[in-house]
């Protein structure tokens, strides 16, 4: 689990709730009309931008990957691919059948090599798998960003509706309070939904998209070099190019002589 996402959301909620409780209670900040305009309006506007199927797929996918953490990092992938190259060099591709990488994408590539598929098939299949996954991840981040863009705008719409209703009922003091609450709480809800949840989730998904693109491309290159029976040292040296400069030197120092 990506604990940073959970900590950030909880910390933001605690800050907001603490400030509310310091000056009153939570019931003061609850309004059905404001909830309807924010969530109903944002959903409707996003539905216009994206197909329903994309939203039904992108919303849960975004939540899942925003809170999930990759089990194998880039440095670990370099080491693991070098180890796989060593095993393939000693026992041949058949020896890879006993290898069980934790990363599903890497495990798929290893299975292709062990089964003797040709390099073109392996490249095409893995690249298609990578591209489809990245497309879905990008779709998820775009949906959350769209909701984050819509929420403050609908908060302003709710504020305007509340103010129109308030000014239209100036002769009835009993109605001024509820209409003012709609006006102010709609803006508050829109700002919170956008800046505490949707936009941060979209940015987190973008970070994960970039990370997955690098790692999966690294895996494809490594698998193809293993398929071509390249030496483990060459595999490691070629894959080190995917690491940041300072981590490359660390890998060289840690690499076995």
VENCORMO-V130304 format. One record per residue. N is the residue number from 0. PHI is phi in degrees with one decimal (NA if undefined). OMEGA is omega in whole degrees, -180 to 180 (999 if undefined). Layout:
N,PHI,OMEGA / N,PHI,OMEGA
This chain:
0,NA,176 / 1,-82.3,-173 / 2,-66.3,-179 / 3,-62.5,179 / 4,-63.4,180 / 5,-63.1,180 / 6,-62.8,-179 / 7,-63.0,180 / 8,-65.5,180 / 9,-65.4,-180 / 10,-63.2,178 / 11,-63.4,179 / 12,-64.1,180 / 13,-64.0,179 / 14,-60.2,-178 / 15,-65.6,-179 / 16,-64.9,179 / 17,-62.1,179 / 18,-64.4,178 / 19,-64.8,-176 / 20,-69.3,178 / 21,-69.0,-177 / 22,-122.0,180 / 23,166.6,178 / 24,-139.1,-174 / 25,-64.9,-179 / 26,-62.7,178 / 27,-66.0,-174 / 28,-106.7,177 / 29,-113.1,178 / 30,-149.2,-177 / 31,-64.8,-178 / 32,-62.3,179 / 33,-66.7,178 / 34,-63.5,-179 / 35,-62.8,-176 / 36,-67.3,-179 / 37,-74.3,-174 / 38,-74.8,178 / 39,-66.8,-180 / 40,-66.4,-180 / 41,-64.5,179 / 42,-64.0,-179 / 43,-63.6,-179 / 44,-66.5,179 / 45,-68.4,178 / 46,-64.6,176 / 47,-69.5,-178 / 48,-74.4,-173 / 49,-124.1,174 / 50,-63.8,-180 / 51,-60.5,180 / 52,-60.8,180 / 53,-66.0,180 / 54,-68.9,-180 / 55,-65.0,178 / 56,-88.6,-173 / 57,-74.2,-177 / 58,-63.8,178 / 59,-67.0,178 / 60,-62.8,179 / 61,-61.9,179 / 62,-62.2,-176 / 63,-62.7,-176 / 64,-81.2,175 / 65,-69.4,-178 / 66,-102.8,-179 / 67,-100.2,-180 / 68,-121.5,-179 / 69,-62.5,-177 / 70,-71.7,-177 / 71,-125.4,180 / 72,-81.9,-177 / 73,-62.8,-180 / 74,-63.0,180 / 75,-66.0,178 / 76,-63.8,178 / 77,-60.2,180 / 78,-62.8,-177 / 79,-67.3,179 / 80,-67.1,176 / 81,-64.8,177 / 82,-66.6,177 / 83,-65.1,177 / 84,-63.2,178 / 85,-63.6,180 / 86,-65.5,-180 / 87,-66.9,-179 / 88,-71.5,-177 / 89,-81.6,-172 / 90,-115.4,-177 / 91,84.8,-178 / 92,-57.3,-179 / 93,-62.2,180 / 94,-65.5,-180 / 95,-73.2,-180 / 96,-62.2,180 / 97,-85.8,-179 / 98,-83.3,-178 / 99,-129.6,178 / 100,-63.4,179 / 101,-71.1,-178 / 102,-71.9,-177 / 103,-60.8,-179 / 104,-66.6,177 / 105,-65.6,179 / 106,-61.0,178 / 107,-63.5,178 / 108,-63.4,179 / 109,-62.2,179 / 110,-63.5,179 / 111,-62.7,-180 / 112,-66.7,-180 / 113,-63.0,-179 / 114,-82.7,174 / 115,84.0,178 / 116,-67.5,-179 / 117,-75.4,-172 / 118,-63.2,-179 / 119,-63.9,178 / 120,-62.9,-179 / 121,-61.6,-180 / 122,-61.5,-177 / 123,-62.2,-178 / 124,-66.4,-178 / 125,-69.1,178 / 126,-66.4,178 / 127,-66.0,178 / 128,-61.4,179 / 129,-60.9,-177 / 130,-65.0,178 / 131,-64.7,179 / 132,-63.8,-180 / 133,-66.3,177 / 134,-63.5,179 / 135,-65.8,179 / 136,-66.8,177 / 137,-66.1,177 / 138,-62.1,179 / 139,-62.8,-179 / 140,-69.0,178 / 141,-68.1,179 / 142,-66.5,179 / 143,-67.2,178 / 144,-68.9,178 / 145,-64.4,178 / 146,-64.8,178 / 147,-64.0,177 / 148,-74.4,-176 / 149,-75.8,-171 / 150,-57.3,179 / 151,-63.6,179 / 152,-65.5,178 / 153,-72.5,172 / 154,-63.7,177 / 155,-66.8,176 / 156,-62.1,178 / 157,-62.8,177 / 158,-62.7,180 / 159,-64.9,178 / 160,-61.8,180 / 161,-62.3,-180 / 162,-69.5,177 / 163,-62.6,179 / 164,-64.2,-180 / 165,-66.7,-179 / 166,-68.6,179 / 167,-74.7,-178 / 168,-123.0,-180 / 169,-61.9,-179 / 170,-78.7,180 / 171,-115.9,-177 / 172,-58.4,-177 / 173,-67.2,-178 / 174,-93.2,-177 / 175,-66.2,-179 / 176,-60.7,179 / 177,-59.5,-180 / 178,-69.2,175 / 179,-67.1,178 / 180,-62.7,177 / 181,-59.9,-177 / 182,-61.2,-175 / 183,-83.6,-176 / 184,-70.4,177 / 185,-61.5,177 / 186,-64.4,179 / 187,-63.2,-180 / 188,-59.5,-179 / 189,-61.6,-180 / 190,-66.5,-179 / 191,-67.6,-179 / 192,-59.3,-177 / 193,-72.9,-168 / 194,-90.2,178 / 195,-100.3,-174 / 196,-122.2,-168 / 197,-65.8,-178 / 198,-66.8,174 / 199,-61.0,178 / 200,-63.6,179 / 201,-61.8,179 / 202,-65.9,178 / 203,-64.0,178 / 204,-65.2,177 / 205,-64.7,178 / 206,-60.7,-179 / 207,-67.2,178 / 208,-62.0,179 / 209,-62.6,-180 / 210,-63.2,-179 / 211,-67.1,179 / 212,-62.1,179 / 213,-65.3,-175 / 214,-66.3,-178 / 215,-72.2,175 / 216,-67.1,176 / 217,-59.3,-180 / 218,-62.5,180 / 219,-60.9,179 / 220,-62.7,-180 / 221,-64.3,180 / 222,-61.7,-180 / 223,-66.7,177 / 224,-68.4,176 / 225,-65.5,178 / 226,-61.1,-180 / 227,-89.1,176 / 228,61.8,175 / 229,-70.7,-179 / 230,-69.9,179 / 231,-57.2,179 / 232,-65.2,179 / 233,-65.5,178 / 234,-58.9,-180 / 235,-63.0,-178 / 236,-63.7,180 / 237,-67.5,-176 / 238,-78.8,178 / 239,-62.2,179 / 240,-63.6,180 / 241,-80.9,-179 / 242,-90.6,172 / 243,-59.3,-173 / 244,-53.0,-175 / 245,-67.1,179 / 246,-74.2,177 / 247,-63.2,-180 / 248,-65.0,178 / 249,-62.9,180 / 250,-64.8,180 / 251,-63.9,180 / 252,-67.6,-177 / 253,-85.6,-177 / 254,-64.8,179 / 255,-66.5,-178 / 256,-74.2,999
